[in-house]
Amino acid sequence: MELDYAVLCQEDFWRQAWEQTRKSSPQMRRRIRGDKEAIEFWNQMAPKYGQHHTDKRQERIEKIINILEKNGMLTPEADVLDVGCGPGTYALPFSGRCKSVTALDGAREMCRILKEKAAEDGLANVTVLQHMWEDVDLEKEGLLNRFDLVFASMTPAVCDYDTFMKINLASRKFCCLISWAGGTVNEARSDLWELLFHEKDDNRGYHAFFQFNLLLSMGYYPSIDYFNSHWVNEETVEEAIEGLCRSFWLYTEITPEVKDTIAGYVRERSKNGVFRQETSSRLSIMTWRVDEQF
């Protein structure tokens, strides 16, 4: 099929392509929990996220910070907004490198952990806001064009056109979005998805390809870097069963039959009472200036 070049340059083309692909993805078709219901999932995950520290994770954080600093986005004079901040993975290290950090997340427990860490470290320049990003009224909250850098990393808070455009509106200079760039490989999740739903998992709707081309069509010139990420999670059998049930709760009721399927899978593949999950992914770091639109 031949596509008209003029069509490919239109914002509406990429907006619709992204939305159609996202809505047709297995995750969206199977999703039975609304965004506000899903917040409870993140509340339950918060303690684990807050305690998860590895050398590779720290290496990734430092790499991203280096990119932001090298490009003049993270400076001692910068006011930064971290959307979907979680327990402060980036907000905390940012705080020592900029003027102020406003950290926003919809999950109560994520915000609580971040506030505790900031208080323990004596970080007076960190402000924590518990809000769903989709519900934030930028003008009413005084966030419109307020920040030198608006940052969002691997967060479901920025998942569609409206929430993506909102980070643009909150910035007066720079934006940075870290997201999937080619999907994620997690054997346990993929196997269980097929066992439970009789189809393959597919997350193409979350590919940075759409945001990148959308920005180009709007007259921005985003830069993009890629890096591979790999992590291993080892848990007891019961912890793994509980965690996987919690994850699939977003897509199905956890009936006794569903739990038995998950439990059988975990027990069959556990060794010495430990279940090991390996996850590999390619991520994109996309940055752009909102004050340079052509």
N, C-alpha and C positions, 0 to 999 in steps of 0.2 A: 504494500500500500504506500502510495506517494503522499508525503506530508508537505503542506505548504509552509515554507520557511517563515512567512509572516505569522502563521498560527503558532509556531514554536517559540516565537518571541513574545507572545502575549501572556500576561500574568494569569488570566483566567484559564488558559490551557493547562498550566502546571498546577494551579489550584485544584482544578477538577480532576486531573490525573492522580494527584496525591490522594485526594479524598476518596476517589473510586477504588484505588488500590488498597488504601487503608481499610475501607469498609468491607472489601471482599476478602481480606486476609482471614485466616482461620481464627486468630485471636479475637478479632472484632466480631466475627459471625458467631463465635461460641460464647462470647462474653455475656454473662447473666447478671453481673454486678455493676451498678452505676459507679461513677467516680467517687461519690460521697461514701458509698458502701465500701469501696476499695480502700478508703483511708484507714479502715480498721485493720486491713491486711498490713499496711505500713506501720501502724501503731504496734502491732505484734512483732514486726520484724525489727523495730527500732533498736532494742537492746543488742541484738546480734550484729546489726550494722555498726553500732557504736563501738563494739569491741573488736571488730575485724580489722587487724593490722598485719600486713605482710610487707616484706622488702619490695616485692614487685609492685604492690599497690603504691607504696611510697615513691618508688621510682617513676611510676606513671604520673603521680601528682606533681612531682618535681619537673618532669618533662613539660607538662602543661603550663606550669607557672613560668618556666623558662621561655616558652613561646610567647606568653602574654607580656612578660617583661621585655623581651627582645624587640617586640613590636610596639612598645610604648603604651600598652593598654593597662598594665598594672604598674602604677607608679605611686610614690609617696603622697601625691596630691589627689589621687583618684578616689571618687565615691563609687562603690561597687554594690550592685544588686546581685545576689545569688538566688536564682529561682529554683525551687525544689532542692533546697540546701541539705536535706537529710540531717544527720547528726553533726554536720559541720566539716565534712570531708575536705572541702575547699575553703569554706568561710573562715575557718580557724587559721590555716596557714596564710590566707589572703590578708588577714587582719594586721599582721606584722609588716606588710609590704604596701599598705595603702592608707588613705586618710580615714575611711570608714567602710564598714560592710553592713549592708542590710540583708539579712538572711531570711528567706521566706519559704515556708512549707505548710502544707495542709494537715500534716499528721501531728497530732498533739504530742506524742511521745518523742518524735524526732526533735521537735522544738524544745521540749523539756531537757533532753540530753544535751543539746547544743547550749542552752542557757547555763546548765550546770558546768559544762566544760569551760565556757567563756568566763564564768565567775571564778572558777578554780585557777584559771590562768591570768586572771586580772585584766581581761581584755575589755576596756571601757569603750572601744570604738565599734563594738558589734551590737547591732539591734536585731532582735528576732521577732518576726511577724508570723503569726499562725493564721494563714489564709489559703484558701484554694485559689490558685493563680487564675483560673477561668472566671472566678467571681470578683476578682479585684477590680475596683473602679479606680483607674490610675489618677484621674483628675481629682476625685474626691479624697483619695488617700495621699495626695501630694507627691505622687510618684511619676507623673508625666514629664518626660524629658529631664529627669532629675540626675541620672547617673552617667558617669564617664564610661563605665563598663557594666553591661548587663550580661551575666554569665549563667548558663544552664547546662548541666551535665547529666546525661543518662536519666532524665526525669520524665515520668508520664505527665507531668504538668504541662510540658510543651509537646503536644501530640497532634495538633491540627493547624489549619491556616490561622484561625483566630488567636490561638494561644501563641503561635509563632510570631505573628505580627505584633502582638502585645509587647514582646521583648524589644522590638524595634522602637515602639512608642515610648518605652520607659527610658531609653538611652538618649543621650545627647551627643555621643561620640562613637563608642565601640560596642559590638556585641560578639559573644562567643557561644557557640552551641556545640556540645559534644554529643554525638549520637552514633547509632549503628551505621556501618558502611559495608554491608554484605552479609549481615546476619550473624547468628551465633550458633555454635555447635556444642550441644550438651546432650550426650547420648542418653542419659536417664530421662530427661524431659522429652526428647524426641520419641524414644521407645514408648513411654507412657502415653504420650499424646496419641500415637497410633493405636495402642491397646484400648484406650478409653473412647476415642472418637472415630477410629477406622479411617483416618486420613493423615497425610503428612503435615507436620508443622511447617509454617512458612511465615516469615515476618518481613516480607518485601515492603509492606506499607510503611515501615519505619526507616527506610533507607534514606541517607542524607542526599541522595541524588535529587529528590524532589525539592528540598529546601534550597539546594545550591542553584538549580535552574530557575526556581521561583525568584530568587534574589537577582539573578542575572536579567530576567525579564522585566524587573522593576527598576533597572538602571544601577544596581549596586554591583560591585566587583569583589565577591568574596574570595578569600584565600582558604585553602584546605590542606590539612596534613593528615596522614593516616598512621596508625600504629596498631600492632597486634597485641592482644591481651590474652593471657592464659592464667587461670587460677584453679586451684584444687581445694575442694571442701570435704573434710572427713568428719563424719558424725556417727554417733551410735545408731543402731538400727531404729530405735524408737524416735530419736531426734529426726532422722531422715524421713521416716514415715510421716511424722507430724508436719515437718516442713513442706514436703511434697503435697500433702493433703491441703495445707494452707494455700499453696500456690495454685493448685487446680480448683480450689473453691471459687476462684474468680470466674471459672468457666462451666462448672457443673456442681450440682448438689453432691456433697460427700456422703453418699449412701453407704450402708454396710458393704454392698457389692463393690463400689468404687474403692473404698478403703482396703478391702481384701485384695483387689488387683494391685494397688500401690504397695501394700505390705508384702505381698508375694514376690513382687519384682525386687523390692529392696532386700528381703531376706535371702533370696536366691543368689544375689550378687554381692552379698556382704562377706567379708573375711574376718574371722576372729572378732565378730561383733561390731565391725566398723564398715560403714558404707561410704564409698569414695565417689565423688562426682568431679569430673573435669569439665571445665568450660573454656572454649576458645572462641575469640571473636575478633573482628577487625572494627576499629572505631575510627571516627573522623572527628577532627578538631576544625571547625569552620569558624572563621572570623571575618568581620566586615565593619566598615564605617557607615554609620547612618547619616553623617554629615557630608558625605560625598556620594551624591546620586546624580547620574548623568542621563 
